[in-house]
Amino acid sequence: MKANEAPKKLYFGEFDKTCLEAYSTKESNDEIEYTRTDVFIEKTAKWINEHTSLSEKMVIENFVNYMKGE
């Protein structure tokens, strides 16, 4: 990883919850925002589901499975 470059993936467990509280608010516009993958997939699938026709529902299921690596 180069200097001033964020990693592509971060992993946090139960032990890290206290530490994460310190980083849960935005302090400047230069910060990088990380989003949980499962939350991103769920929100994206919900939006696609609300904005597509019934014949396109299979696309949503395929998208979710692809994003989860299934």
ZIPE-V168610 format. One record per residue. N is the residue number from 1. PHI is phi in radians with two decimals (* if undefined). PSI is psi as a letter, one per 20 degrees, with the letter a starting at -180 (NA if undefined). Layout:
BEGIN
n=N phi=PHI psi=PSI
n=N phi=PHI psi=PSI
END
This chain:
BEGIN
n=1 phi=* psi=p
n=2 phi=-1.34 psi=r
n=3 phi=-1.07 psi=q
n=4 phi=1.09 psi=k
n=5 phi=-2.15 psi=p
n=6 phi=-1.48 psi=q
n=7 phi=-1.20 psi=q
n=8 phi=-1.27 psi=h
n=9 phi=-2.34 psi=q
n=10 phi=-2.23 psi=q
n=11 phi=-2.18 psi=p
n=12 phi=-2.24 psi=q
n=13 phi=-2.09 psi=a
n=14 phi=-0.99 psi=h
n=15 phi=-1.09 psi=h
n=16 phi=-1.54 psi=i
n=17 phi=-1.00 psi=g
n=18 phi=-1.11 psi=g
n=19 phi=-1.07 psi=h
n=20 phi=-1.17 psi=h
n=21 phi=-0.99 psi=h
n=22 phi=-1.16 psi=h
n=23 phi=-1.91 psi=k
n=24 phi=-1.61 psi=j
n=25 phi=-2.17 psi=q
n=26 phi=-1.42 psi=p
n=27 phi=-1.93 psi=h
n=28 phi=-2.68 psi=r
n=29 phi=-1.35 psi=i
n=30 phi=-1.53 psi=i
n=31 phi=-1.37 psi=q
n=32 phi=-1.69 psi=p
n=33 phi=-1.73 psi=p
n=34 phi=-1.85 psi=p
n=35 phi=-2.11 psi=p
n=36 phi=-1.09 psi=p
n=37 phi=-1.03 psi=g
n=38 phi=-1.12 psi=h
n=39 phi=-1.20 psi=g
n=40 phi=-1.04 psi=g
n=41 phi=-1.08 psi=g
n=42 phi=-1.09 psi=g
n=43 phi=-1.17 psi=h
n=44 phi=-1.15 psi=g
n=45 phi=-1.08 psi=g
n=46 phi=-1.08 psi=g
n=47 phi=-1.11 psi=g
n=48 phi=-1.06 psi=g
n=49 phi=-1.06 psi=h
n=50 phi=-1.36 psi=i
n=51 phi=-2.07 psi=j
n=52 phi=-2.29 psi=r
n=53 phi=-1.47 psi=r
n=54 phi=-1.04 psi=h
n=55 phi=-1.23 psi=i
n=56 phi=-1.74 psi=j
n=57 phi=-1.08 psi=h
n=58 phi=-1.11 psi=h
n=59 phi=-1.07 psi=g
n=60 phi=-1.10 psi=g
n=61 phi=-1.07 psi=g
n=62 phi=-1.12 psi=h
n=63 phi=-1.08 psi=g
n=64 phi=-1.07 psi=g
n=65 phi=-1.11 psi=h
n=66 phi=-1.11 psi=g
n=67 phi=-1.15 psi=h
n=68 phi=-1.43 psi=i
n=69 phi=1.41 psi=k
n=70 phi=-1.68 psi=NA
END
